[in-house]
C-alpha cells in the first residue's frame, strides 16, 4: 500500500488516501505497529504494517457506527456489540473501538442502567431483584447494575412500586391468589404483598 496523501483531521484522526482504494480514516491510538509520523505522502507499507493501518481504519469505521447509535440514545456495551455484529463488523474491530469509547466515557454501563431503570419505571412496577435480573439479561455487569440500582432506589421506593403493581392487578380484576402470584413474579416480598393486601 502506497500513501497518496494524508490530512490531519484532529490530533488523533488522520484521513488517508492510498493505493488500497477509497480514502479512509484512522484513529492513531488503534495503530499497534506503525508510528503515526510514518504515515506520510509516498510512504509504502507492506505485510503486517499495511494490515496494521487497514485494521486501524476498520476499527475507526466501527467507532463511527457506534457513535451513530450513541447519538440516538444511551447504549450499553453489550447492546452496542450485538448491533455492530448484526452489521457484520468483526469482533476484533468492535472490541478496541468500544474500549476506546468506554475510556472517554461515551459508553458507561452504570449510566445506561440508571437511564434504563428510569425509563422502565414509567410502564412497569418491579422489585429490585427483578430489575437486577433484567439488567443482567441485557449484559450489564453485576457491579454496574448494583451501582445503578443503589442510585435508583435512593429516589424511588420499592414499597411504592409494590403498591403500584397491586393497583394494576386490581384494575385487571385478578383474584387474590393471582395477584399474589403475579406480584411475587415481579420480585416483591411476600410480607410487603400481604401488608398491601390487608391495608
C-alpha positions in Angstrom: 0.0 0.0 0.0 1.3 3.4 -1.0 0.2 6.6 0.7 -1.0 9.1 -1.9 -1.8 11.8 0.7 -2.9 12.4 4.2 -4.9 15.0 6.1 -4.8 15.6 9.9 -8.5 15.8 10.8 -7.8 16.1 14.6 -5.0 15.4 17.0 -5.8 11.7 16.8 -7.5 11.2 13.5 -5.9 11.1 10.0 -7.6 10.8 6.6 -5.6 8.6 4.3 -5.7 8.4 0.5 -3.8 5.3 -0.6 -3.4 2.7 -3.3 -5.7 0.4 -1.2 -8.7 2.2 -2.7 -11.0 4.8 -1.4 -10.0 7.3 1.3 -10.4 6.2 4.9 -9.8 7.4 8.4 -7.8 6.1 11.3 -7.5 7.0 14.9 -3.8 6.8 15.8 -4.5 5.0 19.1 -5.6 2.0 17.1 -2.2 1.5 15.5 -0.1 -1.3 17.0 3.0 -1.3 14.9 3.1 1.8 12.7 4.1 5.1 14.2 1.7 7.9 13.1 4.6 10.1 11.9 5.5 7.4 9.4 2.2 7.8 7.6 3.2 10.5 5.0 2.9 11.0 1.3 4.7 8.4 -0.8 5.4 6.1 2.2 4.9 2.4 1.4 3.6 -0.2 3.8 3.5 -4.0 3.2 2.6 -7.1 5.1 1.9 -6.5 8.8 2.4 -2.8 8.6 -0.1 -2.5 5.8 -2.5 -4.7 7.8 -2.0 -2.5 10.9 -3.1 0.6 9.1 -6.1 -1.1 7.4 -7.1 -2.6 10.8 -7.0 0.9 12.3 -9.3 2.1 9.5 -11.8 -0.7 10.2 -11.8 0.0 13.9 -12.4 3.7 13.2 -15.3 2.6 11.0 -16.8 0.6 13.9 -16.3 3.5 16.2 -18.1 5.8 13.8 -21.1 3.4 13.6 -21.2 3.0 17.4 -21.2 6.9 17.6 -24.3 6.9 15.3 -26.1 4.6 17.8 -24.9 6.7 20.8 -26.2 9.9 19.2 -29.7 8.4 19.1 -29.8 7.1 22.7 -27.8 5.9 25.7 -26.3 2.5 24.9 -24.7 -0.3 26.9 -21.6 -2.1 25.7 -23.4 -5.5 25.2 -26.2 -3.9 23.3 -23.8 -2.0 21.0 -21.8 -5.1 20.4 -24.9 -7.0 19.3 -25.9 -4.2 17.0 -22.4 -3.9 15.4 -22.2 -7.7 15.0 -25.6 -7.6 13.1 -24.0 -5.0 10.8 -21.3 -7.7 10.1 -18.4 -5.9 11.8 -15.9 -8.4 13.2 -15.3 -8.8 17.0 -11.6 -8.0 16.5 -12.6 -4.5 15.3 -15.5 -4.0 17.7 -13.6 -4.6 21.0 -10.9 -1.9 20.5 -13.4 0.6 19.3 -15.7 0.1 22.3 -12.7 0.1 24.6 -11.8 3.5 23.3 -15.4 4.8 23.7 -15.5 3.5 27.2 -12.2 5.1 28.0 -13.5 8.5 27.1 -16.8 7.9 28.9 -19.0 7.7 25.8 -20.1 4.3 27.0 -20.9 3.8 30.7 -22.9 0.7 31.6 -23.9 2.0 35.1 -25.1 5.3 33.5 -27.0 3.3 30.9 -28.5 1.1 33.6 -29.8 4.1 35.5 -31.2 5.5 32.3 -32.9 2.2 31.6 -34.3 1.9 35.1 -35.8 5.4 35.0 -37.4 4.6 31.6 -38.6 1.2 32.8 -40.5 2.6 35.8 -42.9 4.6 33.6 -44.8 1.5 32.5 -43.6 -1.3 34.9 -43.7 -1.8 38.6 -41.0 -4.2 39.6 -38.9 -5.0 42.7 -35.1 -4.6 42.9 -34.4 -8.3 42.4 -36.5 -8.4 39.2 -34.8 -5.2 37.9 -31.4 -6.7 38.6 -32.3 -9.8 36.6 -33.5 -7.6 33.7 -30.2 -5.7 33.7 -28.2 -8.9 33.7 -30.2 -10.2 30.8 -29.1 -7.0 28.9 -25.5 -7.8 29.5 -24.9 -5.3 32.3 -22.1 -6.3 34.6 -23.1 -7.0 38.2 -21.1 -4.1 39.7 -22.6 -1.6 37.2 -26.1 -2.9 37.9 -25.6 -2.6 41.6 -24.3 0.9 41.3 -27.3 1.9 39.2 -29.8 0.1 41.4 -28.4 1.8 44.6 -28.8 5.2 42.9 -32.2 4.4 41.6 -33.6 3.3 44.9 -32.3 6.4 46.7 -35.0 8.3 44.7 -37.7 5.5 44.4 -39.5 3.4 47.0 -39.7 -0.4 46.3 -42.9 -0.4 48.5 -44.4 2.2 46.3 -43.7 0.0 43.2 -45.4 -2.9 45.1 -48.4 -0.7 45.7 -48.5 0.3 42.0 -48.2 -3.3 41.0 -51.1 -4.3 43.3 -53.3 -1.5 41.9 -52.6 -2.8 38.4 -53.8 -6.2 39.5 -56.9 -4.7 40.9 -57.7 -2.9 37.7 -57.3 -6.2 35.9 -59.7 -7.9 38.3 -57.2 -10.5 39.3 -58.2 -12.9 42.1 -56.2 -12.5 45.4 -54.3 -15.7 44.5 -53.4 -14.5 41.0 -52.4 -11.1 42.5 -50.0 -12.7 44.9 -48.5 -14.9 42.2 -48.1 -12.0 39.8 -46.5 -9.8 42.4 -44.1 -12.5 43.5 -43.1 -12.9 39.8 -42.3 -9.2 39.8 -39.9 -9.8 42.7 -41.8 -8.3 45.5 -41.5 -9.8 49.1 -44.5 -11.7 50.4 -44.5 -9.6 53.6 -45.0 -6.4 51.5 -47.7 -8.0 49.4 -49.5 -9.2 52.5 -49.3 -5.8 54.1 -50.7 -4.0 51.0 -53.5 -6.5 50.5 -54.5 -6.2 54.2 -54.5 -2.4 54.2 
